[in-house]
């Protein structure tokens, strides 16, 4: 079974404890209703038949990977968590697309979580996008003015979106 969200509308300014969003809910390519959250920490609200929600929830628990926290206890992935993960993935994809559209992004083995080098296209207006990317690729393997060399540098702009996203978010 494939559970998807489409037409996701996220409202950052109203997201407090959870994502504030609304989206169309699809199962195996067919729209079955809608799901939303007001962003105040409550559960998702479904505009879907209750039996369908129960069936989807049961399917998620039986088929999606379990997860754990610091307590080493295994937890089932229910529909609520799966929907939240789909929204988070949508937002991660949107963020990395925007970042790669605005700049050349480089990461290496020394980067901690959330760290990267960024060369904004707006700061290099005299160069075409491809010229800047090529220049950064060539430069990334050489030491900088202080003799510092990047360790296994990766220019995310040279990868597929999925590869870039996986490296950027270290999943």
C-alpha positions as CSV (number, residue, x, y, z in Angstrom):
1,X,0.0,0.0,0.0
2,X,1.3,3.5,-0.8
3,X,0.1,6.3,1.4
4,X,0.9,9.8,0.0
5,X,0.1,13.4,0.6
6,X,-0.4,15.8,-2.3
7,X,-1.3,19.5,-2.4
8,X,0.5,20.1,0.9
9,X,0.0,23.6,2.3
10,X,2.2,24.3,5.2
11,X,1.8,27.4,7.4
12,X,5.1,28.0,9.2
13,X,3.8,31.0,11.2
14,X,1.1,28.8,12.8
15,X,3.3,25.8,13.4
16,X,4.0,25.8,17.2
17,X,4.4,22.2,18.6
18,X,3.5,20.4,15.4
19,X,3.4,21.2,11.7
20,X,0.4,23.4,10.7
21,X,-0.7,22.0,7.4
22,X,-3.5,20.6,5.2
23,X,-3.1,18.1,2.4
24,X,-5.0,15.7,0.2
25,X,-4.6,12.1,1.3
26,X,-4.0,9.4,-1.4
27,X,-3.8,5.7,-1.1
28,X,-2.4,3.7,-4.1
29,X,-2.8,6.8,-6.3
30,X,-6.5,7.4,-5.4
31,X,-7.6,10.4,-3.4
32,X,-9.4,9.1,-0.2
33,X,-9.8,12.5,1.6
34,X,-7.8,15.2,3.4
35,X,-5.7,15.5,6.5
36,X,-4.7,18.6,8.4
37,X,-3.2,19.8,11.7
38,X,-3.6,23.2,13.4
39,X,0.0,23.2,14.6
40,X,-0.8,23.4,18.4
41,X,0.4,19.9,19.3
42,X,-2.9,18.1,18.7
43,X,-3.5,15.0,16.6
44,X,-4.1,15.2,12.8
45,X,-7.7,15.8,11.7
46,X,-8.9,13.5,8.9
47,X,-11.6,14.2,6.4
48,X,-11.8,10.5,5.6
49,X,-14.1,7.7,6.5
50,X,-13.3,6.4,10.0
51,X,-13.0,2.8,8.8
52,X,-10.4,3.9,6.2
53,X,-8.4,5.7,8.9
54,X,-8.5,2.6,11.1
55,X,-7.4,0.4,8.1
56,X,-4.6,2.8,7.2
57,X,-3.4,3.0,10.8
58,X,-3.4,-0.8,11.1
59,X,-1.5,-1.2,7.8
60,X,1.1,1.4,9.0
61,X,1.6,-0.5,12.3
62,X,2.0,-3.8,10.5
63,X,4.2,-2.8,7.6
64,X,6.2,0.3,8.4
65,X,9.5,0.1,10.3
66,X,9.5,0.4,14.1
67,X,11.4,3.2,15.7
68,X,13.0,3.9,19.1
69,X,14.0,6.7,21.3
70,X,16.8,6.9,23.9
71,X,15.0,4.3,26.0
72,X,15.8,1.5,23.4
73,X,12.1,0.5,23.4
74,X,10.6,-0.3,19.9
75,X,7.5,1.6,18.9
76,X,5.2,1.0,16.0
77,X,4.8,3.6,13.2
78,X,1.2,4.5,13.2
79,X,-0.7,6.6,10.6
80,X,-0.2,9.8,12.7
81,X,3.6,9.4,12.7
82,X,3.7,8.4,9.0
83,X,1.7,11.5,8.0
84,X,4.1,13.7,10.1
85,X,7.1,12.0,8.4
86,X,5.6,12.7,5.0
87,X,5.1,16.4,5.8
88,X,8.6,16.6,7.2
89,X,10.0,15.0,4.1
90,X,8.1,17.4,1.9
91,X,9.5,20.4,3.9
92,X,13.1,18.9,3.7
93,X,12.8,18.5,0.0
94,X,11.4,22.1,-0.4
95,X,14.3,23.4,1.7
96,X,17.1,21.7,-0.2
97,X,15.6,22.6,-3.6
98,X,15.5,26.2,-2.5
99,X,19.0,26.1,-1.2
100,X,20.5,24.5,-4.3
101,X,18.6,26.9,-6.5
102,X,20.2,29.9,-4.6
103,X,23.7,28.6,-4.1
104,X,26.4,26.0,-4.5
105,X,26.4,23.8,-1.4
106,X,29.5,21.8,-0.3
107,X,29.8,19.3,2.5
108,X,32.7,17.2,3.7
109,X,33.4,14.6,6.3
110,X,34.2,17.3,8.9
111,X,30.8,18.9,8.7
112,X,28.7,18.5,11.8
113,X,25.0,18.3,11.6
114,X,23.6,21.4,9.9
115,X,27.1,22.6,8.7
116,X,27.9,23.3,5.1
117,X,29.8,25.7,2.8
118,X,27.6,27.9,0.7
119,X,28.5,30.0,-2.4
120,X,25.5,32.1,-3.2
121,X,24.9,32.7,-6.9
122,X,23.9,36.3,-6.1
123,X,27.5,36.9,-4.9
124,X,28.9,35.7,-8.2
125,X,26.7,37.4,-10.7
126,X,29.5,37.6,-13.3
127,X,29.5,33.8,-13.6
128,X,26.9,31.5,-15.1
129,X,25.5,28.9,-12.7
130,X,27.4,26.0,-14.3
131,X,30.6,28.1,-14.2
132,X,30.3,28.6,-10.5
133,X,29.5,25.0,-9.8
134,X,32.4,23.8,-11.9
135,X,34.7,26.3,-10.2
136,X,33.6,25.2,-6.7
137,X,34.1,21.5,-7.8
138,X,37.6,22.2,-8.9
139,X,38.4,24.3,-5.8
140,X,36.9,21.9,-3.3
141,X,39.7,19.4,-3.7
142,X,42.5,22.0,-3.1
143,X,43.7,23.6,0.2
144,X,42.4,27.1,0.9
145,X,44.6,30.1,1.6
146,X,45.3,28.8,5.1
147,X,46.3,25.4,3.9
148,X,43.1,23.8,5.1
149,X,41.9,20.9,2.8
150,X,38.3,19.6,2.8
151,X,38.0,15.9,3.6
152,X,36.0,14.1,0.9
153,X,34.2,17.2,-0.3
154,X,30.9,16.7,-2.1
155,X,29.2,19.5,-4.1
156,X,25.6,18.7,-3.6
157,X,24.6,20.6,-6.8
158,X,26.3,17.8,-8.8
159,X,24.0,15.1,-7.4
160,X,20.4,14.0,-7.9
161,X,18.0,15.7,-5.6
162,X,17.5,12.5,-3.5
163,X,21.2,12.0,-3.1
164,X,21.8,15.6,-2.2
165,X,18.9,15.5,0.3
166,X,20.3,12.2,1.9
167,X,23.7,13.7,2.4
168,X,22.4,17.1,3.6
169,X,20.2,15.5,6.2
170,X,22.6,12.5,6.8
171,X,19.9,9.9,6.6
